[in-house]
Amino acid sequence: MLPSQYPKAIHTLTPLGVFVTLAAMFAIPSGYSYGAVLLLAASLLFLAQRPGGWNLSQDDKLMAWVLLAYFAIPSLMTALLGNDPTDYDQYSRSLLAIPILFLLIRVPVNLKTLWAGVALGIVLAAPLAWWQINIQHLPRASGFLNVIHFSNLCLVFTVFCASGFYWAAQQPRHANRWRAAFALGIVCGIYSVIMGGSRGSWVALPPVAAVFLIAFSSRRNAGRIILAGIACAVVIAGLFTLPGSPLKTRYDQGAHDIAQYEKDNPDTSIGARFEMWQGARDNLRMHPLLGWNTKDYAQSLAERVDEGRLAPIALEFSNNLHNNYLQAWVFTGLPGLLALLALFGLPLWHFAKRLRDADITTRVLAFCGTSNIVAYLCFCLTQVVLRRNNGIMFYLLVTLILWGAMHHASLATAGTQHEARR
């Protein structure tokens, strides 16, 4: 069955689901879930058609297996260890993503829909952040998300807008309007990231910038990229030196936390993480393969606290280690950790190998996919990102949306080249 022969509902729900996933991410509570429901409904309707001739690539098949593995392996290890059954809910998101993957590979979505969702999504985040800081007088903006996730995901949208300029340059109509939308998105994104104040976002900036250079730098534009980099550095330095700067406040707080930890006071945000990670490393030496039951793990931490080898604050976070890799290893064993690494590693390879593609549209989508995963790899160093509904759903949905979009962009390029050779 050809995509054009699918019921109209599929062609309506699929682009609408993509747009809502991106545009409503920050604007309304659980905004990401509405797009997910639309995409899942479209995918189930798609599968009900029993479509044939999918022509899945090796990467497509592997991605489906990885999604299945991230559901099955951690779920099995959670059951074997007798750990929190509520974690099954997060793992199930990976299983439900499989039909969405098949849908997006077969049903193309107009890229204008995708980019409009990105631009609108991040623009809507800024007034919400402004309201929370200036009207509600909250110390940090969080939107309708966790305060850390708000800042982190705003960074991802901002990076997408930066690459959108290259796509806009290829548009025969309204290129300047797209550039204006992306410029506004970058401004709103930077503001929202700063108001969110997550230091994890700062950690992701250097590797994401490196991916940008790999994708878009050349001898011809090296000068412009250097000037843009200098301009960004000047802007950041200026924001840092402003009186009452949120950037400087968060930096000073981090420096204070580290200084306190060195003085044997771990009762701070960063110090608590250091103690949690030390406790995880110590316990993993005893059970490196199968991991721990949560109650046994907490008991082991308590023993180490009694012995003076850990600070008591480690006990307050015995089931949330503020590091996704340690969390997976400790509570789902080495198999669970490998499933997590595969969930990042396979799509990272799939996107990264197209970072220098001759087709600029494919390259931009490859950059967005790569930068999203690289950012998540950094975010997971200090938070259990995929244990939160918004964290795992954003990662899965955006990865699959970009996967499908890059697939169709590659097909369009191949078709154009074929016609040129005829």
C-alpha positions in Angstrom: 0.0 0.0 0.0 1.4 3.4 -1.0 1.3 6.2 1.6 -1.1 8.2 -0.6 -3.6 5.3 -0.3 -3.8 5.4 3.5 -7.0 6.8 5.0 -7.2 10.6 5.3 -7.2 10.4 9.1 -3.7 9.1 9.0 -2.5 12.0 6.9 -4.3 14.4 9.2 -3.3 13.0 12.6 0.4 12.4 11.7 1.4 16.0 10.9 -0.9 17.3 13.6 0.8 15.0 16.1 4.2 16.2 15.1 3.2 19.9 15.3 1.5 19.6 18.7 4.3 17.6 20.2 6.7 20.5 19.5 4.5 23.5 19.7 2.8 22.5 23.0 5.9 21.3 24.8 6.1 24.3 27.1 2.8 26.1 26.6 0.4 23.9 28.5 0.7 21.2 31.2 1.7 17.9 29.8 1.8 19.5 26.4 4.0 16.8 24.9 1.4 14.1 25.8 -1.2 15.5 23.4 1.0 15.1 20.4 2.0 11.7 21.6 -1.6 10.5 21.7 -2.2 11.8 18.2 0.8 10.0 16.8 0.0 6.8 18.7 -3.6 6.9 17.3 -2.3 7.5 13.8 0.2 4.7 14.1 -2.4 2.2 15.4 -4.7 3.2 12.5 -1.7 2.8 10.2 -1.0 -0.7 11.4 -4.6 -1.7 11.1 -4.3 -1.1 7.4 -1.8 -4.0 7.3 0.6 -2.1 5.0 3.0 -4.0 3.0 6.3 -3.3 1.2 7.8 -1.3 4.1 11.4 -1.6 2.8 12.9 -1.0 6.2 16.6 -0.3 6.3 18.9 -2.1 8.6 19.0 0.9 10.9 15.2 1.0 11.0 15.0 -2.6 12.0 17.7 -2.1 14.6 15.9 0.9 16.1 12.7 -1.1 16.5 14.7 -3.8 18.3 16.4 -1.2 20.5 13.1 0.3 21.5 11.8 -3.2 22.3 14.9 -4.0 24.3 14.7 -0.8 26.4 11.2 -1.9 27.4 11.9 -5.6 27.9 15.3 -5.7 29.6 14.9 -3.1 32.3 11.3 -4.4 33.0 12.6 -7.9 33.4 15.5 -6.8 35.6 13.1 -4.7 37.7 10.9 -7.7 38.2 13.8 -10.0 39.1 15.2 -7.5 41.6 11.8 -6.7 43.1 12.2 -3.0 42.5 9.6 -0.3 42.0 6.9 -1.5 39.6 6.0 2.1 38.7 9.1 2.1 36.6 7.4 -0.2 34.1 5.3 2.8 33.1 8.3 4.7 31.8 9.8 1.7 30.0 6.4 1.1 28.3 6.9 4.4 26.5 9.6 2.8 24.5 7.3 -0.1 23.5 4.6 2.3 22.4 7.1 4.2 20.3 7.6 1.3 17.9 4.4 1.7 15.9 5.1 5.5 15.8 8.5 4.7 14.3 6.9 2.6 11.6 4.3 5.3 10.9 6.9 8.1 10.5 9.0 6.0 8.2 6.1 5.5 5.9 4.1 8.7 6.2 6.0 11.9 5.2 5.4 15.1 7.2 5.9 18.4 5.6 9.0 20.0 7.1 7.3 23.3 7.4 5.0 21.7 10.0 8.0 20.4 12.0 9.8 23.8 11.9 6.7 25.8 12.7 6.2 23.5 15.8 9.8 24.1 16.9 9.7 27.9 16.5 6.3 28.3 18.1 7.2 25.9 21.0 10.2 27.8 22.1 8.7 31.3 21.6 5.8 30.3 23.9 8.3 29.2 26.6 9.6 32.7 27.1 6.5 34.6 28.3 5.8 31.7 30.7 9.3 32.0 32.1 8.9 35.8 32.4 5.6 35.4 34.2 7.0 32.9 36.7 10.1 35.1 37.5 8.5 38.6 37.4 4.9 38.0 38.5 5.0 34.9 40.6 8.5 35.8 41.8 9.8 32.2 41.6 13.5 31.8 42.0 13.8 29.8 38.7 11.4 29.3 35.8 10.1 25.8 35.3 7.1 26.2 33.0 4.9 23.2 33.5 7.9 20.9 33.7 10.6 20.1 36.3 12.8 23.2 36.7 15.8 21.3 35.3 14.0 19.8 32.4 12.5 23.1 31.4 16.0 24.7 31.0 17.4 21.6 29.3 14.7 21.2 26.7 14.6 25.0 26.0 18.3 24.6 25.1 17.5 21.8 22.7 14.8 23.9 20.9 17.2 26.8 20.8 19.9 24.7 19.1 17.3 23.4 16.6 16.4 27.0 15.7 20.1 27.8 15.1 20.3 25.0 12.5 17.0 26.1 11.0 18.7 29.0 9.3 20.4 26.6 7.0 17.1 25.0 6.1 15.5 28.4 5.6 18.1 29.4 3.1 16.9 26.6 0.8 13.3 27.8 0.8 12.1 29.4 -2.4 9.4 31.3 -0.6 9.2 33.1 2.8 12.9 32.4 3.6 13.2 35.7 5.5 10.1 34.9 7.5 11.6 31.6 8.5 14.8 33.4 9.5 12.9 35.9 11.6 11.0 33.0 13.3 14.2 31.2 14.1 15.9 34.4 15.3 13.0 35.1 17.7 13.2 31.4 18.8 16.9 31.7 19.6 16.3 34.9 21.7 13.3 33.4 23.5 15.3 30.1 24.0 18.3 31.8 25.5 16.1 33.8 27.8 14.2 30.7 28.9 17.4 28.7 29.5 18.9 31.5 31.7 15.7 31.8 33.7 15.5 28.1 34.2 19.1 28.2 35.5 20.0 24.5 35.0 23.8 24.1 35.2 23.3 20.8 33.3 22.4 22.8 30.3 25.8 24.5 30.4 27.5 21.2 30.4 25.8 20.3 27.2 26.8 23.4 25.3 30.4 22.6 24.4 29.7 19.1 22.9 26.6 20.5 21.0 28.7 23.3 19.7 31.3 20.8 18.5 28.5 18.9 16.6 27.4 22.2 15.0 31.0 22.8 13.8 31.2 19.3 12.4 28.0 19.6 10.5 28.2 23.2 9.1 31.8 24.5 9.2 33.8 24.8 6.0 36.6 27.0 4.7 34.1 29.3 3.0 32.1 30.1 6.2 34.8 29.7 8.8 35.0 33.5 9.2 31.3 33.9 9.8 31.2 31.0 12.3 34.2 32.5 14.2 32.5 35.9 14.3 29.2 34.3 15.4 31.1 32.4 18.1 32.8 35.6 19.3 29.4 37.4 19.3 27.9 34.7 21.4 30.8 34.8 23.9 30.5 38.5 24.2 26.7 38.3 24.8 27.2 35.5 27.4 29.9 37.5 29.2 27.7 40.6 29.2 24.8 38.6 30.7 27.1 37.1 33.3 28.4 40.5 34.4 24.9 42.2 34.7 23.9 43.1 38.3 21.8 40.3 39.7 22.6 38.0 36.8 21.0 34.6 37.1 24.0 33.1 35.3 26.4 34.5 37.9 24.1 33.5 40.7 24.0 29.9 39.6 27.8 29.9 39.0 28.5 31.3 42.4 26.2 28.7 44.0 28.0 25.9 42.2 31.4 27.2 43.3 30.1 27.5 46.9 28.8 24.0 46.8 32.1 22.6 45.7 34.0 24.6 48.3 31.7 23.3 51.0 32.2 19.8 49.8 35.9 20.2 50.1 35.3 21.4 53.7 33.5 18.1 54.4 30.1 19.7 54.1 28.2 17.7 51.5 24.8 19.0 52.4 24.4 21.0 49.2 23.0 20.4 45.7 26.4 19.4 44.2 27.7 17.9 47.4 24.7 15.6 47.7 25.3 14.3 44.1 28.9 13.5 44.9 27.8 11.5 47.9 25.1 9.7 45.9 27.6 8.8 43.2 30.2 7.6 45.7 27.6 5.3 47.3 26.6 3.9 43.9 30.2 3.2 42.9 30.9 1.5 46.2 27.8 -0.7 46.0 28.3 -1.6 42.3 31.6 -3.1 43.2 29.6 -5.8 45.1 26.9 -6.4 42.5 28.3 -5.1 39.2 26.2 -7.5 37.0 22.7 -7.9 38.4 22.5 -4.7 40.4 20.5 -4.1 43.6 17.1 -4.3 45.2 16.1 -0.8 46.3 15.6 -1.8 50.0 18.9 -3.7 50.1 20.7 -0.8 48.5 19.3 1.6 51.0 20.4 -0.7 53.8 23.9 -0.9 52.4 24.1 2.9 52.2 22.9 3.1 55.9 25.7 0.8 56.9 28.3 2.9 55.1 26.8 6.0 56.8 27.1 4.3 60.2 30.7 3.5 59.4 31.4 7.1 58.5 32.2 6.3 54.9 29.3 8.3 53.5 27.4 11.4 54.6 23.8 11.0 55.8 22.5 13.0 52.9 23.1 10.0 50.7 20.2 8.2 52.4 17.7 10.9 51.3 18.3 10.0 47.6 18.7 6.3 47.9 16.3 5.6 45.0 17.2 8.6 42.8 20.9 8.8 42.1 20.7 11.9 40.0 22.7 10.1 37.2 20.8 8.1 34.6 23.6 5.7 33.9 24.2 4.9 37.6 20.5 4.6 38.1 20.1 2.1 35.3 23.2 0.1 36.4 22.3 0.0 40.1 18.6 -0.8 39.8 18.4 -2.8 36.5 21.9 -4.2 36.5 24.4 -4.3 33.6 21.8 -5.5 31.1 19.7 -2.4 31.9 22.6 -0.1 31.5 23.5 -1.7 28.1 19.8 -1.2 27.0 20.1 2.5 28.0 23.3 2.9 26.1 21.8 1.3 23.0 18.8 3.7 23.2 21.3 6.5 22.9 24.0 4.9 20.8 22.1 3.5 17.8 20.2 6.7 16.9 23.3 8.7 17.6 25.2 6.7 15.0 22.2 6.9 12.6 22.1 10.6 12.7 25.8 11.4 13.1 26.9 9.5 9.9 24.8 12.0 7.9 26.3 15.2 9.5 28.2 16.0 6.3 25.5 15.0 3.9 25.6 16.9 0.6 21.9 17.6 0.9 21.5 20.5 3.3 18.0 19.4 4.5 19.3 15.9 5.4 22.3 17.5 7.1 20.2 19.9 9.2 17.9 17.0 10.3 21.0 14.9 11.1 22.4 17.7 13.2 19.1 18.1 15.1 19.0 14.4 15.8 22.6 14.2 16.8 22.6 17.4 19.0 19.4 16.2 20.8 21.1 12.9 21.7 24.4 14.5 22.7 22.5 17.0 24.9 20.6 14.2 26.5 23.9 12.3 27.1 25.0 15.3 29.1 21.8 15.9 30.9 21.8 12.3 32.1 25.0 12.9 34.0 23.3 14.9 36.7 19.7 13.8 36.5 17.7 10.6 36.0 16.1 12.2 32.9 14.5 9.2 31.4 12.7 8.3 34.6 10.5 11.4 34.2 7.6 11.3 31.8 8.5 14.5 30.0 12.1 13.4 29.8 11.6 10.1 28.1 8.7 11.1 25.9 10.4 14.2 24.5 13.5 12.1 23.8 11.6 9.3 22.1 9.2 11.5 20.1 11.8 14.0 18.9 14.2 11.2 17.9 11.5 9.4 15.9 10.1 12.6 14.3 13.6 13.5 13.1 14.3 9.9 12.1 11.3 9.8 9.9 11.9 13.3 8.5 15.5 12.5 7.6 14.4 9.3 6.0 12.0 11.1 3.7 14.5 13.9 3.0 17.0 11.2 1.9 14.4 9.6 -0.4 13.6 13.0 -2.0 17.2 13.6 -2.6 17.7 10.2 -4.1 14.7 10.7 -6.4 16.0 14.1 -7.6 19.4 12.6 -8.4 17.8 9.7 -10.2 15.7 12.1 -12.4 18.9 14.2 -13.1 20.7 11.1 -14.4 17.8 10.2 -16.8 
